[in-house]
Amino acid sequence: MKVSRLRNEHPEEKARNLSRDKALVACENLKVKNAAWCTFCQRPEYFALKFNCEVVGVPPYYTSQKCSNCDAIVKKSLFTRTHRCSCGCQLQ
């Protein structure tokens, strides 16, 4: 199988599976010049219509630091994998 075909099929398969199995797909709005990532981000929109799934773009600011419970910004290092907020929210 040619590399170019694999490069196109892999993001398409992942996007199809996400759109089929989830009610919501969120894709971070990154300024990436990688063609495979751009292809992957465009495909859920196509499959969302087919599988009745919602696709939203997420701004790339504070995505790993913003508390989903109270919207507070909790600074952490890149190595910290557990989110602990003063509101009591704890996520891994």
Secondary structure as GFF3:
##gff-version 3
##sequence-region A 1 92
A	DSSP	alpha_helix	3	21	.	.	.	ID=ss1
A	DSSP	beta_strand	24	28	.	.	.	ID=ss2
A	DSSP	alpha_helix	35	51	.	.	.	ID=ss3
A	DSSP	beta_strand	54	58	.	.	.	ID=ss4
A	DSSP	beta_strand	83	84	.	.	.	ID=ss5
A	DSSP	beta_strand	90	91	.	.	.	ID=ss6
###
